[in-house]
């Protein structure tokens, strides 16, 4: 059985790391047939009229799974985020970012194993901003009961499915009493009605961040709204070695896009030194997702082989510069392939 998946290389380091991940999957014999579609600045450079061409959305809708590189969003002006638009258009409401310590990557903590679950469609990311009058700007934070219930249900289902023990909601409901207030009430409601066996806690996000950096091993599944999830994902990446080692999935009922937490890293783009591990890990998540959907044990075994190979590569000291090593993107990919 061969599965078709959409490849969106993205901008900056995106094409470099995506190519390395595809090379690893190919060498492992993963039965994936890629259809490449563009998004971001890369789409315009390829002659498309839009940053997010309808053909890209259509392809993901049709094939249901995509591996995506990061897309650049200009700071303080210019066009809106292609990534946010993509998640909204495809209703990929649940972002899952597993954050785990890796053998061979030395950090302050050696046994971090947590998952950030981020609501992916609303909050301040609704992108509703107005300059009411000169010098006065409002940004609207949107929270709907439906979306709050939906992401809470998603997080608890994930916890049960993955045999996780606890869900911690990070919030600021002391200040945003209505929006964050509803977010925690919905989480509480879902837990009480359907998941009483899962341990549950609500933490005000500022103090929660302090606790997280003091001892991340106390945490398991972290549930939060969009902006908090964005910030916390990078913070958590910092606990296990950085953005080069944290994968992610954006999941909805009808499609899934797998992408690293990191961005297009313009500071190192084109130099061949970016770490392709995060997108490779995202690709492994994609293989496992397809394997589960199709009950394909052989594909799950291929995913495990890739994971074992990159874990071994790290233990053997094969590392890119962000992890203190000296390998380039392609060299790291070759080191993984040698260990398949
Ligand atoms: P960034 O994640 O691109 O880079 C932050 C730092 O981490 C940089 O020093 C970079 O060199 C390093 N880094 C990131 N990924 C790396 C990798 N794989 N290997 C080695 N080093 C790596 O974040 P930044 O600079 O804030 O954003 C750059 C652009 O990316 C912006 O336009 C932003 O909007 C976009 N972005 C896109 C995302 C997406 O497509 N999902 C997610 C985050 C940012």
Boltz pocket constraint, residues with backbone or C-beta under 6 A from the ligand:
constraints:
  - pocket:
      binder: B
      contacts: [[A, 13], [A, 17], [A, 69], [A, 70], [A, 71], [A, 72], [A, 73], [A, 74], [A, 83], [A, 243], [A, 244], [A, 259], [A, 260], [A, 261], [A, 262], [A, 263], [A, 264], [A, 265], [A, 266], [A, 267], [A, 268], [A, 273], [A, 274], [A, 275], [A, 276], [A, 278], [A, 322]]
      max_distance: 6.0
